[in-house]
Amino acid sequence: MLFRSGKSLKVATFDYTSALLSDIESGTLLFAVDQQQYLQGYMGVLTITMYKSLGFGPVRSFLTGPSIVDQAKAKEALSSIKSGARTA
């Protein structure tokens, strides 16, 4: 928790970095929304490109979340960044 003038603040965020994941792991930050950049960015562009050039897309929709990274999932998210499986 963050403290200001004797009052505690509950803080959460969208997206995250390795530093923010460490803050989640320590309990300073409550959670972050994992935005799934690959699914929201690349796959959306790929689907539009296939539809415009070929007349069809791979599927009608992609489930992109939301996924919440909280204290229980922060260590796993940090490990996936260190292994190169995802970026932050």
C-alpha positions as CSV (number, residue, x, y, z in Angstrom):
1,M,0.0,0.0,0.0
2,L,1.1,3.6,-0.6
3,F,0.7,6.0,2.2
4,R,0.1,9.7,2.0
5,S,-0.6,12.1,4.8
6,G,-1.4,9.2,7.1
7,K,-4.0,7.7,4.8
8,S,-3.4,4.5,2.8
9,L,-4.2,4.3,-0.9
10,K,-5.1,1.2,-2.8
11,V,-3.4,1.3,-6.2
12,A,-3.7,-0.9,-9.3
13,T,-2.8,-0.4,-12.9
14,F,-3.2,-1.4,-16.5
15,D,-0.2,-3.1,-18.2
16,Y,3.0,-3.7,-16.2
17,T,6.7,-3.8,-16.1
18,S,9.1,-6.0,-14.2
19,A,9.3,-3.3,-11.5
20,L,5.5,-3.1,-11.2
21,L,5.3,-6.9,-11.0
22,S,7.8,-6.8,-8.1
23,D,5.6,-4.2,-6.4
24,I,2.6,-6.5,-6.8
25,E,4.6,-9.4,-5.4
26,S,5.6,-7.4,-2.4
27,G,2.0,-6.1,-1.9
28,T,2.8,-2.4,-2.6
29,L,0.5,-2.6,-5.7
30,L,-2.7,-4.5,-5.7
31,F,-2.9,-5.8,-9.3
32,A,-2.4,-5.0,-12.9
33,V,-4.6,-5.8,-15.9
34,D,-2.6,-8.0,-18.4
35,Q,-3.6,-6.5,-21.8
36,Q,-2.3,-9.4,-24.1
37,Q,-0.6,-7.1,-26.6
38,Y,-0.1,-9.9,-29.1
39,L,-3.8,-10.8,-29.2
40,Q,-5.0,-7.3,-29.2
41,G,-2.5,-5.9,-31.7
42,Y,-1.0,-8.4,-34.1
43,M,-3.9,-10.8,-34.3
44,G,-6.4,-8.0,-34.9
45,V,-4.2,-6.7,-37.8
46,L,-3.7,-10.2,-39.2
47,T,-7.5,-10.8,-39.1
48,I,-8.3,-7.6,-40.9
49,T,-5.5,-8.2,-43.5
50,M,-6.8,-11.7,-44.3
51,Y,-10.4,-10.5,-44.5
52,K,-9.4,-7.6,-46.9
53,S,-7.0,-9.6,-49.1
54,L,-8.6,-13.1,-49.0
55,G,-12.2,-12.4,-48.1
56,F,-12.1,-14.4,-44.8
57,G,-10.3,-14.4,-41.5
58,P,-8.9,-17.2,-39.3
59,V,-11.7,-17.0,-36.8
60,R,-14.6,-14.6,-36.0
61,S,-13.2,-13.5,-32.6
62,F,-10.3,-13.8,-30.1
63,L,-10.7,-13.8,-26.4
64,T,-8.1,-11.3,-25.2
65,G,-8.8,-11.3,-21.5
66,P,-8.9,-9.5,-19.2
67,S,-6.4,-11.3,-17.2
68,I,-5.6,-9.9,-13.8
69,V,-2.0,-10.3,-12.4
70,D,-2.3,-10.2,-8.6
71,Q,0.1,-11.2,-5.8
72,A,-0.6,-14.9,-6.5
73,K,0.3,-14.6,-10.2
74,A,3.1,-12.0,-10.1
75,K,6.0,-14.5,-9.6
76,E,4.7,-16.5,-12.6
77,A,4.5,-13.4,-14.8
78,L,8.1,-12.3,-13.8
79,S,9.4,-15.8,-14.7
80,S,7.8,-15.7,-18.1
81,I,9.4,-12.3,-18.7
82,K,12.9,-13.6,-17.6
83,S,12.5,-16.7,-19.9
84,G,11.6,-14.5,-22.9
85,A,8.1,-15.9,-23.3
86,R,6.6,-12.4,-22.9
87,T,7.7,-8.8,-22.6
88,A,6.9,-6.1,-20.1
